[in-house]
Amino acid sequence: MRYKYQILVVNKNSESMTSLLRHPEYHISCYSEPIECIQQIQNSKYDLVIIDSELSQPDRLSFLADIKKIIPSMPVLVVSGPSSVTAAVECIKGGACDFIEKPLKKKNLLTSVENILRGSFFKTAQNEAIVKRLTKSEKRILKHILDGKSNKGIAHLLNRSERTIEDHRSNIMKKLEADNIVELVKKGISLGLTGL
């Protein structure tokens, strides 16, 4: 059988990821060590690399950088245990297309994979419309969120109350249609709001 997409997964528990990714168009190759993955990327054609959560953040970022050195255009999805905003930002800035926290839901994982493979992860026209919804203050606060600062830290920097920052953050999440902080980070970075 010919598969439409070749996906390489770095994961110590290959059965669980293979089960979640089961799809008639996907051929999944699992490797437990990054070095094996690097060898495979150099020798075979893959459409997506998924880095699972066993790696520490420094190792994950180093591995991501190695993949991008070999094939800069290679799409990478990072799957992580509960993480900080900083970890998500670092991975996205390091070149990951998406960052998903565990526990994984099959539907969310497959949606992310499908969006990446079909090239519909970022929609420029739609992004520009979303950015216009944000006020100047909201953009400034979002930049601080993307820098990993807490509500308290942002309030101190902008000389506002913590409650005001929380209200702005809630409005930003509604406007960007983000259900959680990781989703907000991904959308903010994809919209190019880190350099404001």
Beta strands, then each sheet from edge to edge (+ up, - down):
strand 1: 5-10
strand 2: 26-31
strand 3: 48-51
strand 4: 76-80
strand 5: 98-101
sheet 1: 2+ 1+ 3+ 4+ 5+
end
